[in-house]
Amino acid sequence: MGSGGGEDDRPRAWERLSSREVAEYEMFRVREDRSRSPKDGEAHTFQVAESPGGVAVVALTDDGRLVMVEQFRHGTRRLSLELPSGVVDQGEEPADAARRELREETGFEGAEPRILGRFELNPSWQQTTVHAVLIAGARRSAEKDEDEGEDIRVRLVPVAEVRRGVLAGEIDAATTLSALALWDWRDGGFPPGR
């Protein structure tokens, strides 16, 4: 990675003085850390949301369409077009979680899952690792099996249309954007051009 200065001006790790859980919810818990700044020696308090790891599934059909899901998102109070995604259950491998989430949310399955990479969802205040997983040869094999409280519409979207939607800001979920970027950087997923 490029650098803008010498080694001695790099940020350093903060010493954690204490940590305690302050809240627990169904999908995440919140901990409060007290940490000492290596810059000035002062102690500061930080809240961190911890949630299980997740997967975002880049499911590609043989005719060049991406399997996507459209659903209402309560955080933004609007419909969102996204890649199938979900939580990695305790003891589950990310590739297995990707296969399961794709089947549950869409009724699709495909070739052996391939990990494209991983990313931290929002490291400034959250501890959640998401794996981007490619499943090629995606095809409908069953009915979807939505969780209680889910209302999902499955859409098969041509890759070029997904690219256009991303560039226009119509597809804007960070998990989807990150997984699509990893797919493009690793496999040249998006066709060149505007």
Secondary structure as GFF3:
##gff-version 3
##sequence-region A 1 194
A	DSSP	three_ten_helix	7	9	.	.	.	ID=ss1
A	DSSP	beta_strand	15	24	.	.	.	ID=ss2
A	DSSP	beta_strand	29	36	.	.	.	ID=ss3
A	DSSP	beta_strand	43	50	.	.	.	ID=ss4
A	DSSP	beta_strand	54	60	.	.	.	ID=ss5
A	DSSP	beta_strand	65	73	.	.	.	ID=ss6
A	DSSP	beta_strand	78	82	.	.	.	ID=ss7
A	DSSP	beta_strand	85	87	.	.	.	ID=ss8
A	DSSP	alpha_helix	94	106	.	.	.	ID=ss9
A	DSSP	beta_strand	108	109	.	.	.	ID=ss10
A	DSSP	beta_strand	114	120	.	.	.	ID=ss11
A	DSSP	beta_strand	126	127	.	.	.	ID=ss12
A	DSSP	beta_strand	129	136	.	.	.	ID=ss13
A	DSSP	beta_strand	139	140	.	.	.	ID=ss14
A	DSSP	beta_strand	153	158	.	.	.	ID=ss15
A	DSSP	alpha_helix	159	167	.	.	.	ID=ss16
A	DSSP	alpha_helix	174	187	.	.	.	ID=ss17
###
